[in-house]
Amino acid sequence: MFFIKVFILLFIFLGSLQAGKIIAKKYSNRVIELKEMKNALNMFLTKIKFTYESVPESFQEIGNNIGGNIGKIFGTASENMKEKSAGEAWEETIEKVETSLTEEDKGIIKSLGRMLGKTDLEGQVSEIKLVQDFLNTQIELAEKEKQKNEKLYKTLGGVVGLAIVIILV
């Protein structure tokens, strides 16, 4: 009986620790996804400057190269562009694909959709550069938030687990 009780308490403690790590991971994932988005936009910028590929073709290739949630955004947007305008498909995809990005991040990224495929080369290039500048700011904020909150949630998970174990003992 004693071993079962110890096993259950250990399971509760480890589960609580894992929950803290999962919550902390979203801060790391946000930084990674913002950097991936910036990289993907840089690839898109290069493609529209130096190749004559259409926006859906470029997005499909970027989606295949990037992978992860950001790659999924580009791949899904490419598919949606068969039925909708580039801007509509982009904005809709940003909302539908599950990521660690905040609403503010999504708003900045969705702003690219206003000009996507509607303006000349220079207009699109300037819009991409503007979004990249905003993403740089978001990356800095995300890094600070990660440093502050990641350790907090890991520790909090352990403390809550320990508190539950103490209460149950």
Secondary structure, 3 states (H helix, E strand, C coil): CHHHHHHHHHHHHHHHHHHHHHHHHHHHHHHHHHHHHHHHHHHHHHHHHHCCCCHHHHHHHHHHHHCHHHHHHHHHHHHHCCCCCHHHHHHHHHHHCCCCCCHHHHHHHHHHHHCCCCCCHHHHHHHHHHHHHHHHHHHHHHHHHHHHHHHHHHHHHHHHHHHHHHHHC
